[in-house]
């Protein structure tokens, strides 16, 4: 046997051993994750059927009990009714209800945070995962959960797209909007470029979560801006299910942007109280977009935060809480 053949054979053996080690590690990690998952603490809140799948919602506080409007648009008895509107918190891409922990604890009255289909403790929903579908599921969730409207809708980043569509479809159920560094629906080129990159990132994260890497090294893998509540529940909040849901939403992002663009027209929000929050140091295009959004209502205004952090609700929770209070 030639020297070249001997070397080639040795390399094939080494590759085979490496592959075996990788497979063994993956199987071990998968088994570890499956067993460890059984010991995850129970989640606060409840699962509510929205038609074929269940969404997790966690509501705190109470409002003025009375006759109000349910998510279905009918009159009924709810927790808030004619009193202080319930605040509904909508997280951004790859985030969950846990990202609102500080805001939810800091607000009086009825406050609801939930997880979109596939995220954290919610079950998977039908495809495609567009913002319009998510808005319809939010409406169904609030109705089924018995949370009376109208609602103050708070959306961060991609979550802003969803609450904007909710406000468009159900204006009678919308008492106010707070939009925190929301996605620009006009940035179509950026959306097309980022879509495959985000999908790849979420696929890798999903694989790491499935084999227990996230559970073992969560502090190094979860976003730096994650709250204490999100970190404590990292294997679920940033687990395989959430990453799959984020990938599906990323692929549908261009369609979601088109859906919300179709709702934009002068005076679209009439005199609805609206606060558009943007971080400091934004480029002119972002500031212009915030101004255009605020101008859709005669009572819209822009608030510039004192932080450059995209997650303003983490860096400056008091500012976000005050913005919510001002439209409530």
N, C-alpha and C positions, 0 to 999 in steps of 0.2 A: 504494500500500500504506500502510495506516495505521501510525502510530507504534507502536501496541500490537502489531500484526502483526509489525513489524520486530523489536521486543524479544523477542517469543515465538520468532521464527525464530532469533534470536541465541542464546537460551537453549537451544533444541533442539540447535543446533550445538555449543554448549559441553558439553552433557550427552553428546552423541555422542562428542566428543573425549575427555572424561573416561572414558567407558565403554571406549573403545578403549585408552586408556593403562592402565586397570586390567586389561583382558584381556591386553594385551601384557606387563605386569609379571607377571601370574599365570603366563602361559605361559613367560616367561623364568625365573621362579623355579622352576617345576616342572621345567624342563629342567636348571637348575642343580642342584637337589636330586637329580635322577635320576643325573646324572653324578657329583656329589660323593659320593653314597652308595656308589659302587663303590670309593672309596678309604677307607672306614671300616675301622679295624683289626679283625682277627679277634677273636672273643670267646673268653674262657677258658671251659672247660667243654665240654659236648656237647649235641646234640639227641637226644632219646629218644622213640621212638614210643609213644604211649599209646592207640592205637586210632583211626587215621584222621587224626591230626595229631601233630606233634612238639613237645615242650616242652624248653626250655633248662634245664639243671641244671649247677651248678658246685660240686663237692665238693672239700674240701681236708682235709689231715691224714689220719691213720689211727687206727684203734682196735685193739682186741684181736681178732685173727682167730680165728674159731671157729664153732661151729654156732649159728645164730641164726634168727630168723623174718623172712622176706622180706615185702615189701608185700602179697603175695597171701595171706599167712597160713600159708604152708607153710614147712617147715623146710629150710634150705639153708645153704651156705657163704657168709658175708658178711664185710664189712670190720670189723664190730663184734661181732656175736654176743653171747656172754655177758659181754663186757667192758663198757667205757664206751659208753653209748648214743650213737648218731649224733644230732647236733642238726640239726633241720630248721627253716629260717628262712622265715617267710611274711610278705611285705610287705603294706602297706596299699593302699588304692585309689589308682590312678595312680602307683604306685611299682613298683620292680623289684628284682631280686636285687642290683643295684649299691648299693641303699640299705643293705645289710647289710655293706658292705665292712669297716668298722672292727671290727664285732663278729666277723665271720668270721676276720679276721686275729688277733684277740685271744684266740680260744678254742683250746685244745689239742684234740687228738683229731679225730675225723671230724665235719665240719660241711658241710652242704649248703644252698645257697641256690638258688632256682629262679625262673623267670618263669611266671606263669599264662598260659593261652592268650591269644594276641594281644599280650601285653606284650613289649617289648624284642626279644629274639631268638627268642621262641617263636612258633609258628604259631597261626593262629586256630583256635578250637574251636567246636563246635556250640552253638547257643542253646537255651534262655535261659542266661545266664551267672550262674547262682545259686551261692551258697556251697556248697550240697550237691554240685553238679556239680563244682566246683573241688576239693572234698575227695576225691571219687571219682577225679579225674584225678591228684591228688597221690599217692593210694594206688597207682594204676597206674604212675605215674612211678617211685616208689621200688622197686616190684617189678621193672619192666623194666630199671632201672638197676643192679639187683643190690645195692641198699643194704639190708642186713639190719637188722631192728628188734629190740627196740622202739626208739622214737624219743622224744627230748625235743623237743616242738613249741613253737616260739616265734612268736607272732603279734602284729603291730602293727596297731592300729586295725581296719579291716575284715578284715585277715588273721586277727585273733583269732576272728572268726566262723567262718572256714574250719577252723582247727585245733580249735576246740571241736566242730565236726561230725565231724571226723576222729576225735577222742577218743571221741565217742559211738558211731560205727559200728565202730571197731576198737580197743576198750579194751586188748586184748592187745598191740597194737602201740604203745601209748602209755606211755612211762616217766615222763613229767612234762610239765607245761604252764607256760609263762611268757607271760602276757598283758599287753601293754603298751598302756595307754590304749585299750582295745578299744571297739568300737562297742557302744552300749547297744541291745540288741534290743527293749527295751520303749519306746523313743522313737519310736513309730510315726508320730506327727504330724510330728515333725521330719524323719523320713525321707521322708514324702510331700511336704513343702514343699521339701526340698532336692533331690529327684530331678530336677525339670525344670531347676533352676538349675545343677546339676552337669552335666547332659547338655548344656545350652547352652554352658557353659564348655569342656567337652571337645571339642565340635564346633568351636568357634572355634579352640582350640589345635590341633586336627587339621588344619584348613585352613591355619593358619600354618606348621605343620610341612611340609605337602605342597608349599608354594611356597618353601621354603628360608629362611623368616624365622627359625625356631628355630636353624638352623645359623649364620646370620649374627649373630643377637643372642641367642644362648643364655644368656649370663650374666644378661641382664635378664628372661628368660622362665622359666627353670627355678626350682623352689622354692628359697627362701633356705636351707633346711635340707639341700639336696642335698649328698652327700659329694663328695670330689674325684673318686672313680671314676665317680659318676653324672654329674658335670659333664663329665668327659672324653668320655663316651659319650652326651652329651645328645641328639644327633640321633636316636639309636636308643632310648635309655631313655625319653625324653619325646617320641618321634616320633609320626607319624600312627597307626601300629599300636597303640601304647600308649594313645593318647587314645581310639581307637575301642573298645578293650577296656574302658577305664575307664567310658566312656559306657554300654556294655552292662551292666556290673556295677552302675552307678548305677541304671539302670532296673529292675534285678532286686532292688534292695536291700530292698524291703519283703517280697518273697517269701523272701529269704535270712534276714531277721530272724524271720519266722514259722517257718522251718525250725529255727533254733537255739532259739527259744522252746519248741518242742515237746520239746526234750531236757531242759529244766530240771525237776528234781524234787529233793527233799531227799536228800542222799547220793549224787547222780548220779555223782560222781567217787570215791566210796568213800574209800580212803586214798592216792589219787594225790598225789604232791608237786606243789603248785600255788603259783605266785607271781603275784599280780596287782599290776602296777606302774602307778601313776597319777602324773601331774605334780602339783606343789605348787599350792595355790590353787584347787583344784577346788570347784565348788558342792556342796552337801550331797547332791544327787541322784546325782552322779558317785561321791562317796565311798560312799554307800549301795550303789550298784550294784557297786562293787569289793568291798565287804564281803559282799554276797550271793553273788558269784561265788566268792570264797575259801571261803565256808561250804559250798559244794557238795562239798568234800573235808574229811576230818578232819585233813588235813595242809596245808590252804590258809592262806595269809597274804597280807596287803596290805603293799606297800612304797610309801611316798610319796617321790617323787624330790625333789631339791633345786632342780629347774628347773620353770618353768611351760610349757616347750616341749612340744608334742604329740609331737614326735620325741625322746623320751627317749633312744633309742639313739644319737642324734647328739650331744645336749647332755651326756649323762652315760653314755658307753659303759661305763665301769668298773662302774657300778651294775647295768647290764643283764647284763654278763658275770658278775658275782657272783651275780645272781639265777639265771642259767642253771646255773652251777656248783652252786648249792645244791640243785637238783632233779635233777642228773645222777647 
